């Protein structure tokens, strides 16, 4: 699992504290909004060139892990 500190950062001075990709001002929710709208990862990366493919994939992996952990915790 990727280290969340290498992928996402939250600082009240950047985008009002919204989680953003490390080294950018791109909010994490933009990735999910693009995917939810049916856009591809490639389209997201073209729209936000400061986000690397590795960062986007790592963010998706972190989200998958969080959902899996929450589902496992709820099944006990």
Order of alpha helices (4+ residues) and beta strands (2+ residues): alpha-beta-beta-alpha-alpha-alpha
